[in-house]
Amino acid sequence: MKTIEKQVTASTRLDLKMESDAQQVDEVVVVAYGVRKKGTITGSMAVVKADQLENVPAPSFDQALQGKTPGLQVISSSGEPSASADFQIRGVNSINAGTTPLFILDGIAITADVFSAINPNDIESVSVLKDASSTSIYGARAANGVVVITTKRGRSGTNGNIVARAQYGISKLAYGKWDLMNTTERLNYEEEIGIRKAGTYDRELLERTNIDWRDVVYNDAAPFTSIDLQAGGATQGGFNYYVSGNIHSQDGIALNSDYKRYTLRANLEAKVNKWFKVGTNASFAYEDYSEAVDGDFMLPYWNPYASTGAVASINDGTWLGTNVNPLEYQNSNPSDKNRWKIIASAYGELRPIPGLTIKTLGGVDFLDMRTNMFSMPSYLPNYGEGTVGRAFSRYTNITWSNTATYLFDIKEDHHFNVMVGQEWVDNQSDGFSVVTRGQSNDNLLTMSTA
């Protein structure tokens, strides 16, 4: 693994100021609809800071969060670089209902299935609320816990800084070399159980081929690259800004598995006067990816390549296996997916008297997913009939919340935090899929030719 990082800052004084700001931030944590001093929280929670997520070679924050928080299980159910991990807080809470916690990003609820659209280097902190007292404010939807994600923003009192970061690495299979049967061992096994009878087939011919299919369908050095550019700071007039862009490209370890992501984020906040400020947090992501398909059992004396070096084909008889050649199948049945993800919010915060904060926030979580699949009519197992399929799904979650928080002390010994609020949520989703058949030419794979 090679990690290349370069930071460009305005001055040494800026670095010292940012360190001071970071120490101040460590004193408070994000909880539900506000922040609290860490020492005043009695509920069970854990906090993961930005320095624990940065430079982790993972495309999404959920994978970068693995092993960082006690009581939180982050399980990757798939090796696909585009796949999201499964979250469980303190185990499985129900055998019938779901186990996924509620996820809040900068004050709005987000879907739990497309975390790869969030650049982990944009995250300032992740608060995991694990007990009833911490999650009760969100109601029944927080029955499995709450994960509160806060993204970075410009620091007041700083002149501005620019961070450029580049990463390069490779992915490998977790368990290394597998102990698989070679051709001789497989033929001995087939004779022992009666599938073959010695002397009735050309064993010497079969033993000339000895394929380790692990090396054929898996890439044991799948590369990935990630490039980040971030700019953040604040002006003397009270305008804070954080803008970032990221390009991430990763090959999966399985055949025909790859992932590309392009993200852009802008977090802006303007202090209109001493008692009123407005701001917005917006992120845009586009993802283009392919996923490997499940395969069949393959034998070591089936050669995926012809004597000419080309992929062995069932069409010309160079493929001798009883199952399909996975290399040929992938080329003859391609598919690709892409999705747009937009998470944006705007807010206004009013402080009319000391201790009282009135805040209104509106946000949207938007997801658009498309799938394209094709089957070539020239591929013999398709029986001369092509297939073209399209699938589309869209999800929109709109949130509007209003809160009033009043902080006051009595005789400097008793500290009170009173909050009242209202939240309105609207979820909408729709989708469709169409599959057409009967195309007769590889070069005319359109729905109109079905």
N, C-alpha and C positions, 0 to 999 in steps of 0.2 A: 504494500500500500504506500503510495506517495501522496503527500499533501503539500501543496504549494500555497502559501498565503502571503499576501502583501497588503499592508495597511498604510494609507497616506493620510496624515493628520495635519491640521493647520499649524500646530506648534506643540512644543513640549508642554507648555502651559495648558493646552487643551486636553492632553492625556491626563494630567493631574486632576483637572476639573471633572472629567468624565469618571474617573475613579471615585472621586468624592460623591458624585451623583449616584453612582452605583451603590455605594455604601448606604446612602439614604434610602434607596429603593429597597434594599434588603431588609429594612426595618418594618416594611408593610407588605402584606400579601393581599391578592385579590380574592374576595370571598363574596359569592352571590352577586348582589347589585352594587357592591361598593368595595372598599379596602379597609383593612384592620391592621393594627399593630400586631406583629407576630406574637408577642408575649401575652396579649389579651385574649387570644383565641383558646377556648376550652374544648372545642370539638376536635375530632380526629381528622387531620389533613396532612398533606405532604406537598412540598413545593419543589419544582425543578426549574432551575434558572437557565438563562441563555447559554452560559459557558459550558453547560453540560450537554447541550444539543448541537452547538456549533461544531463543525468539522467532523461530525459523525457521518460516515459514508453510507447514508441511507436516503432514498428519494423522498420520504415523508416523515413527519414528526412522530407518528405512531411507532414506526420501526426504530427511530432514534430513542424513543422513550423506554425501550425494553431494558429491564433490570435497573431502572433508575429510581423506582418508587416502591417502598415496602407496602404490601397489601394489594398492589396493582399487578395483575397478570396481563401481559401483552403478548399474544400468541399469534404468530404468523402461520396461517392455515395453508399458505401457498408460497412457492418460491418465485412467483411472478413478480417482477419489479413494480407492476402497476397495482398489485393487490393490497388491500388494506388489512391491517391486523385486527384481531378480535380482542376486546377489552373486557376484563372481569375485575371488579373491585371486591376483594375478600370472597372470592369463589362464586359459585352459582347460587343465586338467591331464590330461584324458582325452577321447577321442572317443566312448567307449562309456558310461562311468560318468557320474554326475552331477558337477556343478561347484559345488554349494552347500556352503559351509563349515558347520561345526558351531557352533550358537549356544547359549551358556550364559548364563542369566539368574539372578543371585544363587545360583550353585552348581548349578542343575539345567538339563538340556538341554531346549530348547523347539523347537517346530515352526518351520519357516522360511517359512510361507506366510500367516501372519496377524499381521504386525508392526503393522498398524494398531490392534490391540488394546492396544498399549503406548503410553502417553502419553509423548512424547519429553521433556516437561518434568519427568518423574519420574526421568530418568536422570542419574546422577552421573558415570559415565565409560564409555567403550567402548574395550576393548583388542583390537586386531586382531593375532593371532599368525600370523606368515607363514612360518616356517621349520620344519624337521623337529624341531629341538631344542625348540622351543616347544610343538609340537603332539603330540609323541610320547606324552605321558602319557595322552592320550585314545584312543590306539590307532588302528585303521583308520578309524573314523568321522570322524577329524580329517584325513583325507588331503587335503582341500581347504582346510585352515586352520581356525582357530577364532576366533570373535568372542565375547568375554566382556563381558557387559553388567552393570553394577553400578548399582543404583538408590539413590536418596538415603535418608539416615537422619538421625536427630537427632544433633547434635554434643555430646559431653560438655563440660561447663563453660559451656554457653550457657543463657540464661534462657528461650528460646523466641522464635520469630518467626512472623509470618503474612505470606504473599505472595498478593496478588490480582493476576491478570493477565488482560487482555482483548485480543483481536486481531480485527481486521476487515480483509478484503482482497478482491481479485477475482482470478480466473484468466482468462488470455487465451490464445489460440492462439499457438503459438511462432513461426510464420512469417508472421503478419499476413495481409495481403490476397493472395489467390492470383490469378494471371492466367488467368481462365477465359473460354471463349468466350461471347459474348453471343448473342442469338437470331439476329441477322443473320449473324454469323460462322459459327454452327452450320449455318444453312440453306445458306450458300455452300459449306461443306464437304460437306454431304450431296449437293448437286447435283454437286459435282466428282467424288465417288466413285461416283455413280450411284444412291444411295439414293432421291433425289427427282429429278424431271424438271421443269424450269422451265415454268411455265404450266399445270401439271396440278393445282395446289393453290392455295389462297388464302393466298399468302405474306403479304400485308398484314395479314390477320387474325392470323396467328401472331406477327408482329413487334410486335403490341400488347402482348404478354406478354414480359417479360424478367426472369427470376428468377435471382438469385445464390443457389444452394442452400446455399452456405456460411453465409449469414445466416439460413437457415431452420432448419438442423439443428444449428448450433453457436451457443452463447451466448458472445459475446466479452467478457462482463463477468460471469462466474459468481461469485457472492459466497460467502464463507466467514466464519464466526465461530467463535471459540474462547474459552472462559472457564475459567480455572484458579483454584483456591483451594487453598493449601498451608499446612500448619502443622507446625512441627518444633522440637525442642529436647530438653532433658534436665533431669531433676530431680537434686537433691543426693543422693538415695538410689540413683542409678545406673540410673534408668529413662530410656531414650532412645526417642523417638517421632518418626515422620514420617507424616502423614496428608494425603492430597490427593484432590481430585475435579476432574473435567474434563468439560465439555460441548463437543463439536465438531460443527459442522454445515457441510456443504460441498456446493455444487452442482457437478456436472461440466460441462465445456464442451459435451458432446454431449447431444443430445435424450434426455430420460428418464434422466439419470444424476444420482444424488444419494447422499449419504452422511451418516449421523448416528451419533455415538458417545458413550457415557456410560461413564466409567471412575471407579473408586474404588480407592485404594491405602492400605494400612496396613502400615508397617514398624515393628515394636516390638522392643525389646531390654531385658532386665532383668538387672542384675548382682546375683545372689543373694548372693555374698560375694566375697572377693578372688580366689578361684580357680575360680569357676563362674559362668557366665552362660547364659541361654536367650534365644531370640528367634524371631520369625516375620516373614516377608515375604509379603504377600498382595495380589493385584490381581484386580479383577473388571471385566469390560468387556462391554457390550452394544452391538451394532452393527446398524443397520437401513439397508439400501442397495438401490439399483436400478442396473442396468447397461444401457448402450445396446446395441442389437443392430446387427449388420452390415447395411448397406443396399446398394441397387443403384445403378447409374449413372442419374443424373437429368439431364434436358435443360432448358435455360433457358426453353422455351416451354410447359412444364408448370406450371400455377399451382396451388400447394398450397391456395389459398383460393378459395371460390366468390364470385360477385359480391355476395352478401349479407354477406360477411366471415366466414362460417362455414368450417370445414375442408371442403375439397372431398372429396366422397365418391363412391366407385365405386357405392354403392347407388342414388343418385339421378341418376347420370350427370354430376355436376359435375366429377368427376376425369377428365381426358382422357389421362393418361399410360398407357403400356403396362405399366409397373411399378406397384406399389402406392404410394399416397401415404404416406410415412413417418409423417406426423402422424396420419393415420387408423389406420394399422397399429398404432402404439404404443398408441393409445386402445382399440383393439379386442382387443389381445393383451397385457394388462398382466402383469407379474411383479414379485415382490419377494423379497428375501432377508434373513435375519437370522441372527445367530450370537452365542453366549455364549462367552466366553473367561475361564478361571480359571487363574491361575498362583499357587500357594501353596507355601510351604515353612516348616518349623520346624526349629530346630537347638538343640543344646546344646554348650557348649564348656568343657572342663575343663583347668585348668593346675595339676597336682599339685606340680610342682617347677619351678624357674626354667628356661626354655628349652623345656620340653615342653608341647605343646598337643595335646589329644585332642578331636576334634570328630566329632559324628554329625549328619547332616542328612537329612531326608526331604522330598520335594516331589512335587507333582503338576502336570502341564500338561494341562488339560482343554479340549476344544473341542466345541461343539455347533452344527451348521449346519442351517438349514431353508430350503427354497425353495418358493415358491408360484407357479404360473403358470396363466393362464386364457386361453381363446379364446372370443370372443363368437359365438354362433350367428347373430346378426343381421348379422354382417359377411359380405358376399357371397362373398369368396374362401374363407370357411370352409364354404361349401355348406350352410348351415343347421345345421351340427353344431358344438356347443360342445365344449370340452376343458378338463378340470381336472387339474392335475398337482401332485404333492407329492414332495419329495425330502428325505431326512434323512441326515445322517452324523454320527458321533461318534468322537472320538479321545481316548484317555487314555494319558498317559505317566507312570509312577510311578518315582521315583528314590529310592534310599536309599544313602548313602555314609558310610563311616567312615574317618577318617584320623588318623594320629599324626605330628606334626612335631616334630623336635628341632633346635634351633639351639644351636651352641656354637662357641667360638673356641679356637684354640691359639696362645698367646703373642701374642695381639692382632694377629697377622699373617695368620692363616689362618682363614677363616670357613666353617663347614660348615652345611648345611641338609639334614637327612635326613628323608625322608618315606616312610611305608608306608601303604597304604590299600586299601580294597575298595569296589566300587560294584556295586549291583544295579539293573537297569533292566527294566521291564516295559512293553511297548507293546501297546495293544489298539485296534482300530478296527472299526467296522461301519457299515453304512448300507443304505438301500434307496430306491427311487423307484417311484411308482405314477402312471400316466397313464390317465385314464378319458375316454371319448368318448361323444357322442350326446346331450348336453344340448340342449334345444330352446328354452330361454328364457334371456335375459340375466340375469334376476332369480333364476334357480334354478340357478346354477352351483355345484353341490355334487356330491360323488362318488356320493351315493345316487340322484341323478337321471340318472346315466349310462345 
